[in-house]
Amino acid sequence: MMLRSILLSAVLTGIFCACFAVGIDWLTDMLESGQVAGISFASGFLGSLFASTVLRQWAAKK
């Protein structure tokens, strides 16, 4: 059960980050390496918060 929760969180974070990256790519054509690092951090941070929130809400419904 713990492995399933970890994998689900990772999948949700990955999906969020992929969508975030596509959005950033759509908004800009070229970024400097510092900007890419900042955006990558924001993507991972927000993706993790998103996954935690979704999993917490699903757990509350059970």
PDB file of N, CA, C and O in Angstrom:
ATOM      1  N   MET A   1       0.830  -1.196   0.000  1.00  0.00           N
ATOM      2  CA  MET A   1       0.000   0.000   0.000  1.00  0.00           C
ATOM      3  C   MET A   1       0.871   1.254   0.000  1.00  0.00           C
ATOM      4  O   MET A   1       0.563   2.221  -0.697  1.00  0.00           O
ATOM      5  N   MET A   2       1.947   1.245   0.771  1.00  0.00           N
ATOM      6  CA  MET A   2       2.844   2.402   0.823  1.00  0.00           C
ATOM      7  C   MET A   2       3.504   2.635  -0.532  1.00  0.00           C
ATOM      8  O   MET A   2       3.633   3.780  -0.965  1.00  0.00           O
ATOM      9  N   LEU A   3       3.923   1.564  -1.208  1.00  0.00           N
ATOM     10  CA  LEU A   3       4.552   1.686  -2.517  1.00  0.00           C
ATOM     11  C   LEU A   3       3.576   2.281  -3.522  1.00  0.00           C
ATOM     12  O   LEU A   3       3.960   3.101  -4.356  1.00  0.00           O
ATOM     13  N   ARG A   4       2.329   1.873  -3.444  1.00  0.00           N
ATOM     14  CA  ARG A   4       1.306   2.397  -4.354  1.00  0.00           C
ATOM     15  C   ARG A   4       1.128   3.899  -4.161  1.00  0.00           C
ATOM     16  O   ARG A   4       1.013   4.639  -5.137  1.00  0.00           O
ATOM     17  N   SER A   5       1.106   4.351  -2.923  1.00  0.00           N
ATOM     18  CA  SER A   5       0.968   5.769  -2.620  1.00  0.00           C
ATOM     19  C   SER A   5       2.161   6.564  -3.138  1.00  0.00           C
ATOM     20  O   SER A   5       1.998   7.651  -3.692  1.00  0.00           O
ATOM     21  N   ILE A   6       3.353   6.021  -2.955  1.00  0.00           N
ATOM     22  CA  ILE A   6       4.566   6.691  -3.435  1.00  0.00           C
ATOM     23  C   ILE A   6       4.561   6.782  -4.954  1.00  0.00           C
ATOM     24  O   ILE A   6       4.883   7.830  -5.514  1.00  0.00           O
ATOM     25  N   LEU A   7       4.200   5.697  -5.623  1.00  0.00           N
ATOM     26  CA  LEU A   7       4.165   5.697  -7.085  1.00  0.00           C
ATOM     27  C   LEU A   7       3.091   6.636  -7.620  1.00  0.00           C
ATOM     28  O   LEU A   7       3.313   7.333  -8.610  1.00  0.00           O
ATOM     29  N   LEU A   8       1.935   6.657  -6.974  1.00  0.00           N
ATOM     30  CA  LEU A   8       0.869   7.549  -7.411  1.00  0.00           C
ATOM     31  C   LEU A   8       1.291   9.009  -7.260  1.00  0.00           C
ATOM     32  O   LEU A   8       1.024   9.828  -8.140  1.00  0.00           O
ATOM     33  N   SER A   9       1.941   9.331  -6.164  1.00  0.00           N
ATOM     34  CA  SER A   9       2.436  10.683  -5.952  1.00  0.00           C
ATOM     35  C   SER A   9       3.459  11.055  -7.022  1.00  0.00           C
ATOM     36  O   SER A   9       3.436  12.167  -7.549  1.00  0.00           O
ATOM     37  N   ALA A  10       4.351  10.130  -7.339  1.00  0.00           N
ATOM     38  CA  ALA A  10       5.367  10.390  -8.366  1.00  0.00           C
ATOM     39  C   ALA A  10       4.729  10.581  -9.741  1.00  0.00           C
ATOM     40  O   ALA A  10       5.142  11.456 -10.502  1.00  0.00           O
ATOM     41  N   VAL A  11       3.734   9.775 -10.058  1.00  0.00           N
ATOM     42  CA  VAL A  11       3.046   9.899 -11.349  1.00  0.00           C
ATOM     43  C   VAL A  11       2.317  11.239 -11.437  1.00  0.00           C
ATOM     44  O   VAL A  11       2.409  11.926 -12.454  1.00  0.00           O
ATOM     45  N   LEU A  12       1.597  11.616 -10.384  1.00  0.00           N
ATOM     46  CA  LEU A  12       0.895  12.896 -10.392  1.00  0.00           C
ATOM     47  C   LEU A  12       1.876  14.063 -10.522  1.00  0.00           C
ATOM     48  O   LEU A  12       1.612  15.018 -11.253  1.00  0.00           O
ATOM     49  N   THR A  13       2.996  13.989  -9.819  1.00  0.00           N
ATOM     50  CA  THR A  13       4.010  15.039  -9.921  1.00  0.00           C
ATOM     51  C   THR A  13       4.583  15.087 -11.332  1.00  0.00           C
ATOM     52  O   THR A  13       4.780  16.170 -11.884  1.00  0.00           O
ATOM     53  N   GLY A  14       4.848  13.932 -11.914  1.00  0.00           N
ATOM     54  CA  GLY A  14       5.366  13.874 -13.283  1.00  0.00           C
ATOM     55  C   GLY A  14       4.405  14.467 -14.291  1.00  0.00           C
ATOM     56  O   GLY A  14       4.818  15.204 -15.186  1.00  0.00           O
ATOM     57  N   ILE A  15       3.124  14.152 -14.155  1.00  0.00           N
ATOM     58  CA  ILE A  15       2.113  14.702 -15.058  1.00  0.00           C
ATOM     59  C   ILE A  15       2.050  16.218 -14.913  1.00  0.00           C
ATOM     60  O   ILE A  15       2.011  16.942 -15.908  1.00  0.00           O
ATOM     61  N   PHE A  16       2.040  16.693 -13.675  1.00  0.00           N
ATOM     62  CA  PHE A  16       2.002  18.136 -13.437  1.00  0.00           C
ATOM     63  C   PHE A  16       3.222  18.808 -14.061  1.00  0.00           C
ATOM     64  O   PHE A  16       3.090  19.822 -14.748  1.00  0.00           O
ATOM     65  N   CYS A  17       4.401  18.249 -13.827  1.00  0.00           N
ATOM     66  CA  CYS A  17       5.632  18.852 -14.351  1.00  0.00           C
ATOM     67  C   CYS A  17       5.652  18.846 -15.881  1.00  0.00           C
ATOM     68  O   CYS A  17       6.117  19.804 -16.498  1.00  0.00           O
ATOM     69  N   ALA A  18       5.155  17.784 -16.488  1.00  0.00           N
ATOM     70  CA  ALA A  18       5.097  17.721 -17.952  1.00  0.00           C
ATOM     71  C   ALA A  18       4.182  18.812 -18.499  1.00  0.00           C
ATOM     72  O   ALA A  18       4.535  19.497 -19.459  1.00  0.00           O
ATOM     73  N   CYS A  19       3.030  18.972 -17.902  1.00  0.00           N
ATOM     74  CA  CYS A  19       2.096  20.035 -18.333  1.00  0.00           C
ATOM     75  C   CYS A  19       2.696  21.411 -18.094  1.00  0.00           C
ATOM     76  O   CYS A  19       2.546  22.309 -18.923  1.00  0.00           O
ATOM     77  N   PHE A  20       3.373  21.582 -16.967  1.00  0.00           N
ATOM     78  CA  PHE A  20       4.020  22.849 -16.636  1.00  0.00           C
ATOM     79  C   PHE A  20       5.096  23.164 -17.677  1.00  0.00           C
ATOM     80  O   PHE A  20       5.193  24.300 -18.141  1.00  0.00           O
ATOM     81  N   ALA A  21       5.899  22.175 -18.044  1.00  0.00           N
ATOM     82  CA  ALA A  21       6.966  22.381 -19.024  1.00  0.00           C
ATOM     83  C   ALA A  21       6.402  22.745 -20.399  1.00  0.00           C
ATOM     84  O   ALA A  21       6.950  23.605 -21.088  1.00  0.00           O
ATOM     85  N   VAL A  22       5.317  22.096 -20.793  1.00  0.00           N
ATOM     86  CA  VAL A  22       4.681  22.416 -22.071  1.00  0.00           C
ATOM     87  C   VAL A  22       4.166  23.854 -22.043  1.00  0.00           C
ATOM     88  O   VAL A  22       4.301  24.577 -23.030  1.00  0.00           O
ATOM     89  N   GLY A  23       3.584  24.271 -20.929  1.00  0.00           N
ATOM     90  CA  GLY A  23       3.105  25.642 -20.795  1.00  0.00           C
ATOM     91  C   GLY A  23       4.237  26.651 -20.886  1.00  0.00           C
ATOM     92  O   GLY A  23       4.102  27.677 -21.553  1.00  0.00           O
ATOM     93  N   ILE A  24       5.346  26.369 -20.225  1.00  0.00           N
ATOM     94  CA  ILE A  24       6.504  27.264 -20.279  1.00  0.00           C
ATOM     95  C   ILE A  24       7.066  27.313 -21.697  1.00  0.00           C
ATOM     96  O   ILE A  24       7.423  28.385 -22.187  1.00  0.00           O
ATOM     97  N   ASP A  25       7.144  26.168 -22.352  1.00  0.00           N
ATOM     98  CA  ASP A  25       7.630  26.122 -23.732  1.00  0.00           C
ATOM     99  C   ASP A  25       6.733  26.938 -24.651  1.00  0.00           C
ATOM    100  O   ASP A  25       7.206  27.602 -25.574  1.00  0.00           O
ATOM    101  N   TRP A  26       5.459  26.881 -24.392  1.00  0.00           N
ATOM    102  CA  TRP A  26       4.504  27.632 -25.207  1.00  0.00           C
ATOM    103  C   TRP A  26       4.673  29.138 -24.991  1.00  0.00           C
ATOM    104  O   TRP A  26       4.514  29.922 -25.927  1.00  0.00           O
ATOM    105  N   LEU A  27       4.995  29.542 -23.753  1.00  0.00           N
ATOM    106  CA  LEU A  27       5.111  30.962 -23.442  1.00  0.00           C
ATOM    107  C   LEU A  27       6.421  31.599 -23.901  1.00  0.00           C
ATOM    108  O   LEU A  27       6.469  32.806 -24.139  1.00  0.00           O
ATOM    109  N   THR A  28       7.473  30.812 -24.027  1.00  0.00           N
ATOM    110  CA  THR A  28       8.776  31.383 -24.370  1.00  0.00           C
ATOM    111  C   THR A  28       9.555  30.439 -25.276  1.00  0.00           C
ATOM    112  O   THR A  28       9.372  29.222 -25.236  1.00  0.00           O
ATOM    113  N   ASP A  29      10.420  31.020 -26.086  1.00  0.00           N
ATOM    114  CA  ASP A  29      11.213  30.208 -27.005  1.00  0.00           C
ATOM    115  C   ASP A  29      12.606  29.894 -26.469  1.00  0.00           C
ATOM    116  O   ASP A  29      13.133  28.805 -26.699  1.00  0.00           O
ATOM    117  N   MET A  30      13.199  30.840 -25.758  1.00  0.00           N
ATOM    118  CA  MET A  30      14.567  30.647 -25.283  1.00  0.00           C
ATOM    119  C   MET A  30      14.704  31.076 -23.836  1.00  0.00           C
ATOM    120  O   MET A  30      14.200  32.125 -23.434  1.00  0.00           O
ATOM    121  N   LEU A  31      15.383  30.265 -23.071  1.00  0.00           N
ATOM    122  CA  LEU A  31      15.625  30.597 -21.668  1.00  0.00           C
ATOM    123  C   LEU A  31      17.107  30.424 -21.359  1.00  0.00           C
ATOM    124  O   LEU A  31      17.784  29.599 -21.973  1.00  0.00           O
ATOM    125  N   GLU A  32      17.602  31.201 -20.412  1.00  0.00           N
ATOM    126  CA  GLU A  32      18.968  31.019 -19.933  1.00  0.00           C
ATOM    127  C   GLU A  32      18.979  29.880 -18.923  1.00  0.00           C
ATOM    128  O   GLU A  32      17.930  29.498 -18.404  1.00  0.00           O
ATOM    129  N   SER A  33      20.159  29.339 -18.643  1.00  0.00           N
ATOM    130  CA  SER A  33      20.249  28.179 -17.754  1.00  0.00           C
ATOM    131  C   SER A  33      19.737  28.477 -16.346  1.00  0.00           C
ATOM    132  O   SER A  33      19.128  27.610 -15.719  1.00  0.00           O
ATOM    133  N   GLY A  34      19.970  29.670 -15.846  1.00  0.00           N
ATOM    134  CA  GLY A  34      19.454  30.033 -14.518  1.00  0.00           C
ATOM    135  C   GLY A  34      17.938  30.054 -14.496  1.00  0.00           C
ATOM    136  O   GLY A  34      17.319  29.644 -13.514  1.00  0.00           O
ATOM    137  N   GLN A  35      17.346  30.529 -15.571  1.00  0.00           N
ATOM    138  CA  GLN A  35      15.893  30.550 -15.666  1.00  0.00           C
ATOM    139  C   GLN A  35      15.328  29.134 -15.739  1.00  0.00           C
ATOM    140  O   GLN A  35      14.301  28.836 -15.129  1.00  0.00           O
ATOM    141  N   VAL A  36      16.000  28.268 -16.485  1.00  0.00           N
ATOM    142  CA  VAL A  36      15.561  26.879 -16.579  1.00  0.00           C
ATOM    143  C   VAL A  36      15.625  26.208 -15.211  1.00  0.00           C
ATOM    144  O   VAL A  36      14.722  25.457 -14.843  1.00  0.00           O
ATOM    145  N   ALA A  37      16.691  26.478 -14.459  1.00  0.00           N
ATOM    146  CA  ALA A  37      16.825  25.904 -13.113  1.00  0.00           C
ATOM    147  C   ALA A  37      15.704  26.404 -12.205  1.00  0.00           C
ATOM    148  O   ALA A  37      15.120  25.624 -11.454  1.00  0.00           O
ATOM    149  N   GLY A  38      15.405  27.689 -12.268  1.00  0.00           N
ATOM    150  CA  GLY A  38      14.325  28.245 -11.449  1.00  0.00           C
ATOM    151  C   GLY A  38      12.973  27.676 -11.815  1.00  0.00           C
ATOM    152  O   GLY A  38      12.171  27.352 -10.939  1.00  0.00           O
ATOM    153  N   ILE A  39      12.718  27.553 -13.095  1.00  0.00           N
ATOM    154  CA  ILE A  39      11.445  27.002 -13.557  1.00  0.00           C
ATOM    155  C   ILE A  39      11.336  25.522 -13.201  1.00  0.00           C
ATOM    156  O   ILE A  39      10.263  25.048 -12.826  1.00  0.00           O
ATOM    157  N   SER A  40      12.436  24.798 -13.317  1.00  0.00           N
ATOM    158  CA  SER A  40      12.437  23.380 -12.942  1.00  0.00           C
ATOM    159  C   SER A  40      12.140  23.211 -11.456  1.00  0.00           C
ATOM    160  O   SER A  40      11.378  22.326 -11.067  1.00  0.00           O
ATOM    161  N   PHE A  41      12.746  24.063 -10.628  1.00  0.00           N
ATOM    162  CA  PHE A  41      12.472  24.011  -9.196  1.00  0.00           C
ATOM    163  C   PHE A  41      10.998  24.294  -8.928  1.00  0.00           C
ATOM    164  O   PHE A  41      10.347  23.573  -8.172  1.00  0.00           O
ATOM    165  N   ALA A  42      10.479  25.346  -9.553  1.00  0.00           N
ATOM    166  CA  ALA A  42       9.064  25.704  -9.359  1.00  0.00           C
ATOM    167  C   ALA A  42       8.156  24.573  -9.803  1.00  0.00           C
ATOM    168  O   ALA A  42       7.161  24.274  -9.144  1.00  0.00           O
ATOM    169  N   SER A  43       8.496  23.947 -10.914  1.00  0.00           N
ATOM    170  CA  SER A  43       7.687  22.843 -11.423  1.00  0.00           C
ATOM    171  C   SER A  43       7.653  21.676 -10.439  1.00  0.00           C
ATOM    172  O   SER A  43       6.584  21.150 -10.128  1.00  0.00           O
ATOM    173  N   GLY A  44       8.817  21.277  -9.957  1.00  0.00           N
ATOM    174  CA  GLY A  44       8.875  20.178  -8.990  1.00  0.00           C
ATOM    175  C   GLY A  44       8.177  20.514  -7.683  1.00  0.00           C
ATOM    176  O   GLY A  44       7.448  19.687  -7.135  1.00  0.00           O
ATOM    177  N   PHE A  45       8.396  21.719  -7.184  1.00  0.00           N
ATOM    178  CA  PHE A  45       7.785  22.165  -5.931  1.00  0.00           C
ATOM    179  C   PHE A  45       6.259  22.190  -6.048  1.00  0.00           C
ATOM    180  O   PHE A  45       5.550  21.636  -5.207  1.00  0.00           O
ATOM    181  N   LEU A  46       5.767  22.841  -7.104  1.00  0.00           N
ATOM    182  CA  LEU A  46       4.320  22.929  -7.290  1.00  0.00           C
ATOM    183  C   LEU A  46       3.708  21.563  -7.613  1.00  0.00           C
ATOM    184  O   LEU A  46       2.594  21.262  -7.185  1.00  0.00           O
ATOM    185  N   GLY A  47       4.439  20.742  -8.366  1.00  0.00           N
ATOM    186  CA  GLY A  47       3.949  19.397  -8.669  1.00  0.00           C
ATOM    187  C   GLY A  47       3.813  18.546  -7.424  1.00  0.00           C
ATOM    188  O   GLY A  47       2.854  17.788  -7.279  1.00  0.00           O
ATOM    189  N   SER A  48       4.772  18.674  -6.530  1.00  0.00           N
ATOM    190  CA  SER A  48       4.716  17.929  -5.276  1.00  0.00           C
ATOM    191  C   SER A  48       3.547  18.391  -4.417  1.00  0.00           C
ATOM    192  O   SER A  48       2.844  17.572  -3.826  1.00  0.00           O
ATOM    193  N   LEU A  49       3.337  19.710  -4.348  1.00  0.00           N
ATOM    194  CA  LEU A  49       2.193  20.233  -3.602  1.00  0.00           C
ATOM    195  C   LEU A  49       0.876  19.756  -4.208  1.00  0.00           C
ATOM    196  O   LEU A  49      -0.057  19.397  -3.489  1.00  0.00           O
ATOM    197  N   PHE A  50       0.813  19.758  -5.532  1.00  0.00           N
ATOM    198  CA  PHE A  50      -0.384  19.291  -6.237  1.00  0.00           C
ATOM    199  C   PHE A  50      -0.670  17.833  -5.906  1.00  0.00           C
ATOM    200  O   PHE A  50      -1.797  17.482  -5.553  1.00  0.00           O
ATOM    201  N   ALA A  51       0.345  16.986  -6.018  1.00  0.00           N
ATOM    202  CA  ALA A  51       0.159  15.560  -5.748  1.00  0.00           C
ATOM    203  C   ALA A  51      -0.239  15.320  -4.296  1.00  0.00           C
ATOM    204  O   ALA A  51      -1.128  14.514  -4.023  1.00  0.00           O
ATOM    205  N   SER A  52       0.409  16.012  -3.366  1.00  0.00           N
ATOM    206  CA  SER A  52       0.076  15.848  -1.951  1.00  0.00           C
ATOM    207  C   SER A  52      -1.366  16.266  -1.666  1.00  0.00           C
ATOM    208  O   SER A  52      -2.077  15.604  -0.910  1.00  0.00           O
ATOM    209  N   THR A  53      -1.785  17.370  -2.281  1.00  0.00           N
ATOM    210  CA  THR A  53      -3.150  17.854  -2.080  1.00  0.00           C
ATOM    211  C   THR A  53      -4.172  16.871  -2.633  1.00  0.00           C
ATOM    212  O   THR A  53      -5.173  16.578  -1.978  1.00  0.00           O
ATOM    213  N   VAL A  54      -3.926  16.363  -3.834  1.00  0.00           N
ATOM    214  CA  VAL A  54      -4.855  15.404  -4.442  1.00  0.00           C
ATOM    215  C   VAL A  54      -4.937  14.141  -3.604  1.00  0.00           C
ATOM    216  O   VAL A  54      -6.029  13.640  -3.335  1.00  0.00           O
ATOM    217  N   LEU A  55      -3.783  13.622  -3.189  1.00  0.00           N
ATOM    218  CA  LEU A  55      -3.790  12.383  -2.405  1.00  0.00           C
ATOM    219  C   LEU A  55      -4.454  12.593  -1.041  1.00  0.00           C
ATOM    220  O   LEU A  55      -5.145  11.701  -0.550  1.00  0.00           O
ATOM    221  N   ARG A  56      -4.254  13.754  -0.431  1.00  0.00           N
ATOM    222  CA  ARG A  56      -4.876  14.043   0.865  1.00  0.00           C
ATOM    223  C   ARG A  56      -6.396  14.108   0.723  1.00  0.00           C
ATOM    224  O   ARG A  56      -7.125  13.616   1.584  1.00  0.00           O
ATOM    225  N   GLN A  57      -6.871  14.716  -0.364  1.00  0.00           N
ATOM    226  CA  GLN A  57      -8.319  14.814  -0.584  1.00  0.00           C
ATOM    227  C   GLN A  57      -8.910  13.441  -0.857  1.00  0.00           C
ATOM    228  O   GLN A  57     -10.003  13.134  -0.381  1.00  0.00           O
ATOM    229  N   TRP A  58      -8.196  12.601  -1.626  1.00  0.00           N
ATOM    230  CA  TRP A  58      -8.694  11.245  -1.880  1.00  0.00           C
ATOM    231  C   TRP A  58      -8.747  10.432  -0.597  1.00  0.00           C
ATOM    232  O   TRP A  58      -9.686   9.668  -0.375  1.00  0.00           O
ATOM    233  N   ALA A  59      -7.725  10.601   0.254  1.00  0.00           N
ATOM    234  CA  ALA A  59      -7.676   9.857   1.520  1.00  0.00           C
ATOM    235  C   ALA A  59      -8.792  10.309   2.452  1.00  0.00           C
ATOM    236  O   ALA A  59      -9.349   9.504   3.198  1.00  0.00           O
ATOM    237  N   ALA A  60      -9.115  11.591   2.408  1.00  0.00           N
ATOM    238  CA  ALA A  60     -10.191  12.113   3.268  1.00  0.00           C
ATOM    239  C   ALA A  60     -11.559  11.576   2.871  1.00  0.00           C
ATOM    240  O   ALA A  60     -12.452  11.461   3.711  1.00  0.00           O
ATOM    241  N   LYS A  61     -11.725  11.249   1.598  1.00  0.00           N
ATOM    242  CA  LYS A  61     -13.010  10.739   1.111  1.00  0.00           C
ATOM    243  C   LYS A  61     -13.240   9.287   1.517  1.00  0.00           C
ATOM    244  O   LYS A  61     -14.380   8.824   1.544  1.00  0.00           O
ATOM    245  N   LYS A  62     -12.166   8.570   1.834  1.00  0.00           N
ATOM    246  CA  LYS A  62     -12.294   7.147   2.191  1.00  0.00           C
ATOM    247  C   LYS A  62     -12.815   6.959   3.583  1.00  0.00           C
ATOM    248  O   LYS A  62     -12.979   5.825   4.033  1.00  0.00           O
TER     249      LYS A  62
END
